[in-house]
Amino acid sequence: MTWLNQLLVLPLSFPFMQRALFVAVVIAICCAVMSCFLILRGWSLMGDAISHAVLPGIVLAAAAGLPLAIGAFLAALICATGSGWLNANSRVKSDTVLGIVFSGMFALGLVLFTMIDSDQHLLHILFGNVLGVQTSDVVEVVIFGGGCLVFVLLRRRDLLLASFDPAHAKAIGLPVAFLHYGMLVALALTIVVSIKAVGVILVVAMLIAPGAIGFLMTSRFDAMLLISVASAVISAAAGTIGSFHLDAATGACIVLAQAALFVAALLFAPRKGLLATRQATA
């Protein structure tokens, strides 16, 4: 049992590792649930756009002495609503609009960071610093992450119908506009809390990989949710503990674990995996 003690017990004997693992798991669950809807709605680029667009909000909030979550959330809402307005009022396609908006806001954030004196570390913003979370950060993650989970899980049937057939959803009386913007708000909040773990750059991986794994493994939505959450929690635990032993960036280790699980699902998924497809066509 000595090797098990060294692998698991030793890292978790430190309070900062206990907080980091708890926060990483909570964020992984939030991202996994949101990931399923992003995959089904084709909103992967939206997650990428919002995750990069929060940078100027973080910098301005730090300069004003406000909580970083407030600045990040406002910037995320501006990105989401601004992209939606441009998409509805211009002839440019949605992916082009998102690419312009998120790259422009990310560049604005980098310029502001070099111009404004702040005690924030750029690497912590870009790549996360889950090992440095404090008790207040844990409370913030639980409140905002829990709120997103409650909304998405309680309205998952309505959100699913609005994703696949918005016209039918509107015809039967569902508040399609409320569901659409509620989903954007939940996505923005999820990204804000996830930045603490993996940062601005890597958060998009946590919003895509779990849902992609669940999509490959099953064709039932509820099963997809469970598989996505399980893969995200395993990746969060393996990445957090692995980073302790490797002395590597925790966020990057979590994303690498998710990428490894995705490759395994891509190869060995019962019906959609590459090996299963080759055997069926042989």
N, C-alpha and C positions, 0 to 999 in steps of 0.2 A: 504493500500500500504506500510505500515511500514515494513512488513516482506519481501516484494520484494526489498525494499530499502536496508535492511540489507543483503539480499542474494546476490544481483547483484551490486547495485550502490556503496555500501561501499567498496568492494574489488577493484573495478575498479576506485576508486577515487585516488588510489596510482599509480604513474608512473611505478614502478617496476612491478606491477600486469598487467598494460596495455601492457608493453613490453613482459612479460611472456606469456600472453594470445595470443598475436599476433604471437610470435615465435612458441608456441605450436600448433596453428592452421596451420601455414605454414608447419611445420614439419609433422603434421598429414596428410595433403593433399599429400605431397610428398610420405610418407610411404604408404598411402592407394593406390595410383596409382601403386607404385612399388609392393605392396603386391599382387595385382591381377595377375601380371605376375609370381611372385614367386610361388604362389599357382598352377597356371596352368602348369608351367614348372617343378614343383617338386623341387624347389630350396630353400625350407624353411631352410634346414640345412646349405646351403650356406650362407644365411643371418646370421644365428647364428654364423657360423665360422668367417665370416669377422668382425662381431661386436665385437667378443672377441679378434681377432687378431690385432686390432688397438692399443691395450694398449702399446706394446713396442714402437710403432711409436710416440705415445703421450708423453711418458716419455723421449725419446731421443730428440724430438723436444723441449720440455721444458728445458732440460739440455743445448741444443745448442742455446737457445734464439730465436728459430724460431716459427712461428705461429703453434699452435697445429694441425690445420687442415691439414697442409702440411705433418707432420709426420704421422698423422692418415691415410691420403689418400695413402701415399706411402706404409705403412704397409698393408693396405687393398688390394692394387694392388699386393703386393708380395704374400699375402695369396691366392688371387683368381688365379693368374697365376701359382703359385707354386702348388696349388691343381690340376689345370688343367693339368700341366705337369706330376705330379705323377700319376694322373688317366690314362693318355694316355700311360705312359711308365712303368707301373707296373701291376701286376696281382691283386693288392689289389682293392677292390670295392670302389666306390666313397665316400660312407658314412663313410667308415673306414678311408680313406685318409683325409677327412674333419675333422673327430674327432681328428685324430692325429695332424694335422696342427694347428687347432684353439686352442686345449688344450696346445700344445707346445708353441705357440706364446703368449698365455695368461699367462702361467707360466713364460716365459721369461720376459714379462712386469712386473709381480709382483717382480721378482728378481731384475730387473733394478731399479724399484721404491725404493726398500730398499737400493740399493747401491748408487744411485745418489741423491745428495741434490737438492731438487726442492721445489718451493713454491706452487706447485699444491697439492690440497687435494685429497687423494685417493678416499674418499667417493663421491666427486663431479664427478670424472671420472667414477666410477662404477655405480652411481645411478643418475647422472645428477644434474644440478643446474640451472634450467630454471628461477628461481626467481632472480638469480644474473646476468642475461644477460645485456649487455650494448648496446649502440647504434651501436657500431662496430660489435657486434655479430649479431644484427638484420640485418644489411647490408649483412654480410657474409651468413646468412641463406637464405636471399632473392635471392642473386646472385647464389649460388650453388644449392639451392633447385629449383629455377626457371629454371636454366639450365637443370637439370634432368627432370623436368616436360615437358619442351619444347621438348626435345629429345624423351622422351617416348610417349608423346601424338601425336607428328607429325608422328612417325614411328610405331604407335600402331598396325596398320593392318599388316605391314611387320613383326613386332616382334611376333604377334600372329601366323602368318603362319609359321614362323621359329620355333616357340615353338612346334607346333603340327606336322608339316611335313617338316623338314629341307631339305629332299631330293627334294621335290616338289619346295620349295622356291629357292633352288639352281638351279633347272632346268629352272625356269622361269626368272632367271637372278638376283635374289636378292642377295645382298652381305651378305651371311650368317655369315661369319667370323666377318665382321664389326659389324653386329647386335649383335652377341654373346658377343664380347668384349666391344662393346658400352653399352650393358646391364650390364656387370660386372662393368664398370666404373661408370655408373649411380647408381648402387647399392652401390658401395663404397662411392660415394659422399653423397648419401642419408643417409647412416649410419654415416658418419662424421658429418653432420649437426644435426642429430638426437641425438647424444651423449650429446649435450647441454641440451636437454630436459629430457631424461630418462636415460642417461648413457650407459655404455658398456653392462651391464647385462640385462637391460630391453628393449633395442632397438629391440631385436628380436620379442618381443610381438607386437610392433607397425608395424612390417613388416609382420606379419602373421594374426593377428586377423581381421583387416578390410577386407582383401581379403577373408578370410574364411567366414565372415558374408555375403559378397556379393555373394559368391559361393552358400551358403545355400539358399539365398533368390530368386535367379533368375538363368536362364540358358542362358541369353543373355549377351555378354561381355560388351557392352556399359552400360547396366543397372547395371551390376556388378560393373563397375567403379563408377557410381554415388552413389550406395548404400554404397560402401566401403568408398568413400570420406565423405558422410554424416555421417556415423557411426563414422569415425575417428574424424571429426570436433566436433561432439556432445561429444565424449569422452574427447577430449582435453579441451573443454570449461568446461565440468562438473568436470573433474579432477583438472584443475587449480583453479577454483573457490572453489571447495570442499576442496582442500588442505589448502586454506586460512582459512576457517572456522574450519577445523579439526586440524590445525597446524601439518600437516603431510607432508611427502615427495610428491612433486608434480608429479614426474615421476611415482611413485607407484600408486597414485590416478588415473592418466590417464590410466594406464594399467588395474587397477581394473575396471574402467568404461567400457573399451573395453571388458574385460572378461565377465562382466554382460550382455552387448549387445550380445556377442557371445552365451552365455547360452540361452538368450531369442530367438535368431535366431534358435539355435539348437532345441529348444522345439516347436516353433510356426511357423517356416518357412512353406509356403503354401504346398510345395510338398516334401521337403527333411527333414522337421522337425520330431522329434521323435513322437509327438502327431499325426501329419498327417499320418505318416507311420503306427502307430498302428490302426488308424481308417480305413485305406485302407485294412489292413489285417484282420480286425475284421469280 
